[in-house]
């Protein structure tokens, strides 16, 4: 096992239920807004708004409000402002979720790495015990050997 045990925690059943309830509440609250499901092609063709474009859009709509004569008659400024507010609100929520997802990913990676490392040490111990004919270890080793995610052999193809 790793000499550096970076995490020793668990999620209780009560916490798990609270998390599930919070996600359901979040989905329910956002359901009227999250009604779009883009295809891969639509996503590629879409204009993307980020930090820089968010500032550009805000400033442009501010100037448009102050100078309505500069807005083409085919642009619905009220709808553009509404879309911008929604995009800004969604972006803020997305940033919060991204931070949470990164923390979850990092924690899961550390916990998974530590568990995998411990399992490898135990597996190799069982393998050694099996080779030493310790009673009952061969069956365990045979079972684990089938599940071992070791690297497959690379096949090298050469041209003649």
Number of C-alpha atoms within 10 A of each C-alpha: 13 11 6 7 10 11 11 7 7 7 9 9 9 9 11 11 12 12 13 12 12 12 12 12 12 11 13 12 11 12 10 8 11 11 8 6 8 10 9 8 8 10 11 10 9 9 8 9 15 11 9 8 12 16 11 13 15 15 12 12 18 12 13 15 15 10 10 12 9 10 14 10 9 6 9 11 16 11 10 13 16 12 12 17 13 13 15 17 11 15 16 12 11 12 11 11 12 12 11 12 12 11 12 12 12 12 14 13 12 15 17 12 13 20 13 13 14 13 13 14 13 13 17 12 14 20 19 15 16 18 12 11 11 11 9 11 18 18 11 13 21 14 11 14 13 9 9 12 8 8 6 6 6 6 6 6 6 5 4 3
